[in-house]
Amino acid sequence: MAARAAATRLASLTGTRAGALAAHTVRGESTLTPSTRVEFVTTGVLVQRLLRDPELIGADAVILDEVHERHLDADLALAMVCELAELRDDLTVAAMSATLDAPMWAGLLGDGSTGEGGPAPVVEIPSVLHPLEVRWAPTPGSATDARGVRRAFIDHVVAQTALAFAAEEPAEREEGNGALVFMPGAREVDAVVAGLRGRDDLAGVDVMALYGRMDARAQDAALKPSDRPRIVVATSVAESSLTVPGVRLVIDSGLSREPRLDRGRQMTGLVTVRESQASATQRAGRAARLGPGVAVRCLRHEDWAGMAPEAPPEAEHADLVGPLLTLACWGTPRGEGMALPGALPPDRVAEAEEELRGLGAVDAEGRATPRGRDLAQIPADPRLARALTDARGIGSRAVAEVVAMLASDERAADGDLVALLRALRSGRHPGSRSWKQQARRLESLVPRAAAAETTADVQVGTVVALAHPGWIARRRDNGGYLLVSGTGADLPRGSSLTGQEWLAVAETSRVAGRGSGALIRAAVPIDEGLALEAAAGYEVTEDRARWRAGRVSGRRVHRLGAVTLTSTPVKATRAAARRAVADALAEEGLGIDGHGIFTWSRGAIELRRRLGLLHRVIGDPWPAMAEESLAARAEEWLGPELDALARGRGAGGASMASALRRLLPWPAAAHLDELVPESVVVPTGSHIRLEYPEVGSDLAPVLAVKLQECFGWTTGPTVCDGRVRVVLHLLSPARRPLAVTDDLASFWVNAYPQVRAENRGRYIKHPWPEDPLTAPPQRGTKKSGR
């Protein structure tokens, strides 16, 4: 749209016809003639032209506009043209924008454009700055929800537009007689247009839409000056590179629609987000080009501080498969060493290159193969180009028509691609003309193949399946779908595709708060045979073992990527069984806390605690007992038990105490019971078990013993070779705690008299001597004498 509008504007200024002085070239459309001096092209067209003609023969200058927007095609075009300028001293390169970091861009252009070294010169063109009044008109509720832009917010924008437009008196508009309303997408634009056209207070006002999918005639109508008052409702296409004439009022929704890559699902979808401050500034500035203007922002003033200063570069979230093929064909895999405004994310570069290798488009080093160069010459995504060249069985014309449809901006109602193809072929669809032109162009790029007797369903299904084999989907029992790539997805409610067993999916998007979180936007039913043929690289038959209900079981699985075709019981191989046990151990744990593979007896738990105290106090050679440490050394001390599980035995019979003893260091292990004894002999001769602290705790062991059994005992027990005092929990005859101490001598002198006074009347059958140091210790009553 911007290329066509700019060419038309220059032709108008110079009084020439289209193509004479100024022409435009976009996908499937061109007004270029031999007399053209200035050609306006999209950056995608420029990149394709550079691949076909790396020297740009006949071009004296390349001017890149709105470079601050950081579209990926624009970044690539800049880097490629800069390299060309280093070889061609006669080529001038300029980068333009009203809001750019001039020193950074001048450095990128560098000596390639100047021929003299150093940064490129910066040329500033001043413009008249008219006063701009910014008003804030927040919506009472949220602008969006999980399904997108709320209807209530659209109504709010309609109301604010009507209110602000009515407040602008015609006499005050001077040259301007219109308003520009920014909405995030075409659906919202159409909704606001419908709302404004239905208002009585806007009778006599032309209300027009402006977005990329509209036909050229409708776009031109919105971009031509008019004497009538009008309101143009547009997407971000009118934000910077287009000029809508006569605008003195801007209504900004504050929303933007941007592509985002879902790394987990490996799919890119458009999401509605809060616009950046730079975008808001660009939009508001449209109101003050002719004279004083007003910008109404449908958000709170305090929201401004939370908005990002700039929109993120497209390279950070876009699909990199096509751009990387372009760079590989240019001779600079991954763009290394090029004057890119920002480096491509290395992890996503690796993922995209792997997909290109799967297409046979690049080699192991990322260099373009002959097949890759052929695919790059086709003006479509490399996946669609692959389908164009490989889906020959249905005829070259049918393939080209389907690819042209998928590469276009046309959207299938209800996601039904076959219905869209039929509408385009009928000629009644608004986009039929441009679609037919693109289809003829694509057909001319591949060898002609005879038409086959196939239905539209088979034609669309074949192309989509070959283009996106990882997105072939099979219906789940719950009604959703599982893609070969492993992503779960759902159809829109009421979709005509509901219930189909297999789908070839062409478009998906993320939808927060619903089902799988992924929505199938466009698809076509296919049969299992086509699914297996198109995704043959994903087909695998393997023996699997898994841990289930405390045992290992084996199955032979025939699958298409993540989609299981058949699964039958088999005896698990030893290697697979051991992997299943290891996976279960990592996922479920050792069972120390009562949840995991193994059951720990009291003796095993106590042994682990004793060893944990030794490791904490003494350290080497005593092993660490933290669960992560034990899991890391599982093969060392649990080897026989893991082997038994892999052979199909259950975990119930494993002795974790015996297994744990395999970690005891030799010869220090001989002193284990001396260093951390299981029990302590008290003055009565009783053997009382010590309670050791939890592993990871900094507490000391505890000895819970009747107070009367400790008479005459002045020095309490220690462990770990005397380094740790045992804490005594002195109990009443009813085994209720009376005192806690690790210093018995101090207790008898300072605390015992109070304890004796409080308890001698309560427990009269038990001794409470005044001098506990000389009294004999007793387990029983005074009468028993024990």
Stockholm file with secondary structure:
# STOCKHOLM 1.0

chainA/1-786         MAARAAATRLASLTGTRAGALAAHTVRGESTLTPSTRVEFVTTGVLVQRLLRDPELIGADAVILDEVHERHLDADLALAMVCELAELRDDLTVAAMSATLDAPMWAGLLGDGSTGEGGPAPVVEIPSVLHPLEVRWAPTPGSATDARGVRRAFIDHVVAQTALAFAAEEPAEREEGNGALVFMPGAREVDAVVAGLRGRDDLAGVDVMALYGRMDARAQDAALKPSDRPRIVVATSVAESSLTVPGVRLVIDSGLSREPRLDRGRQMTGLVTVRESQASATQRAGRAARLGPGVAVRCLRHEDWAGMAPEAPPEAEHADLVGPLLTLACWGTPRGEGMALPGALPPDRVAEAEEELRGLGAVDAEGRATPRGRDLAQIPADPRLARALTDARGIGSRAVAEVVAMLASDERAADGDLVALLRALRSGRHPGSRSWKQQARRLESLVPRAAAAETTADVQVGTVVALAHPGWIARRRDNGGYLLVSGTGADLPRGSSLTGQEWLAVAETSRVAGRGSGALIRAAVPIDEGLALEAAAGYEVTEDRARWRAGRVSGRRVHRLGAVTLTSTPVKATRAAARRAVADALAEEGLGIDGHGIFTWSRGAIELRRRLGLLHRVIGDPWPAMAEESLAARAEEWLGPELDALARGRGAGGASMASALRRLLPWPAAAHLDELVPESVVVPTGSHIRLEYPEVGSDLAPVLAVKLQECFGWTTGPTVCDGRVRVVLHLLSPARRPLAVTDDLASFWVNAYPQVRAENRGRYIKHPWPEDPLTAPPQRGTKKSGR
#=GR chainA/1-786 SS CHHHHHHHHHHHHHTCCTTTSEEEEETTEECCCTTCSEEEECHHHHHHHHHHCTTCTTCCEEEECCGGGCCHHHHHHHHHHHHHHHHCTTCEEEECCSSCCHHHHHHHHHHHHHSSSSSCCCCCCCCCCCCEEEEECCCSSCSEETTEECHHHHHHHHHHHHHHHHHSCHHHHTTCCEEEEECSSHHHHHHHHHHHHTCGGGTTCEEEEECTTSCHHHHHHHHSCCSSCEEEEECGGGSSSCCCTTEEEEEECCEEEEEEEETTTTEEEEEEEECCHHHHHHHHHGGGSSSSEEEEESSCGGGGGGSCSSCCCGGGTSCCHHHHHHHHHHTCGGGTTSCCSSCCCHHHHHHHHHHHHHTTCBCTTSCBCHHHHHHHTSSSCHHHHHHHHHCGGGCHHHHHHHHHHHHSSCCCGGGBHHHHHHHHHHTCSTTHHHHHHHHHHHHTTSCCCCCCCCCHHHHHHHHHHHHCGGGEEEECTTSCEEETTSCEEBCCTTCTTTTCSEEEEEEEEECTTSTTSEEEEEEEEECHHHHHHHTGGGEEEEEEEEEETTEEEEEEEEEETTEEEEEEEECCCHHHHHHHHHHHHHHHCBSTTSCBSSCCCHHHHHHHHHHHHHHHHTCTTSCCCSHHHHHHTHHHHHHHHHHHHHTTCCSTTCCHHHHHGGGCCTTGGGGHHHHSCSEEECTTSCEEECBCCCTTCCCCCEEEEEGGGGTTCCSCCEETTTTEECEEEEECTTSCEEEEESCHHHIIIIIHHHHHHHHTTTSTTSCCCSCTTTSCCCSSCTTTCC
#=GC SS_cons         CHHHHHHHHHHHHHTCCTTTSEEEEETTEECCCTTCSEEEECHHHHHHHHHHCTTCTTCCEEEECCGGGCCHHHHHHHHHHHHHHHHCTTCEEEECCSSCCHHHHHHHHHHHHHSSSSSCCCCCCCCCCCCEEEEECCCSSCSEETTEECHHHHHHHHHHHHHHHHHSCHHHHTTCCEEEEECSSHHHHHHHHHHHHTCGGGTTCEEEEECTTSCHHHHHHHHSCCSSCEEEEECGGGSSSCCCTTEEEEEECCEEEEEEEETTTTEEEEEEEECCHHHHHHHHHGGGSSSSEEEEESSCGGGGGGSCSSCCCGGGTSCCHHHHHHHHHHTCGGGTTSCCSSCCCHHHHHHHHHHHHHTTCBCTTSCBCHHHHHHHTSSSCHHHHHHHHHCGGGCHHHHHHHHHHHHSSCCCGGGBHHHHHHHHHHTCSTTHHHHHHHHHHHHTTSCCCCCCCCCHHHHHHHHHHHHCGGGEEEECTTSCEEETTSCEEBCCTTCTTTTCSEEEEEEEEECTTSTTSEEEEEEEEECHHHHHHHTGGGEEEEEEEEEETTEEEEEEEEEETTEEEEEEEECCCHHHHHHHHHHHHHHHCBSTTSCBSSCCCHHHHHHHHHHHHHHHHTCTTSCCCSHHHHHHTHHHHHHHHHHHHHTTCCSTTCCHHHHHGGGCCTTGGGGHHHHSCSEEECTTSCEEECBCCCTTCCCCCEEEEEGGGGTTCCSCCEETTTTEECEEEEECTTSCEEEEESCHHHIIIIIHHHHHHHHTTTSTTSCCCSCTTTSCCCSSCTTTCC
//
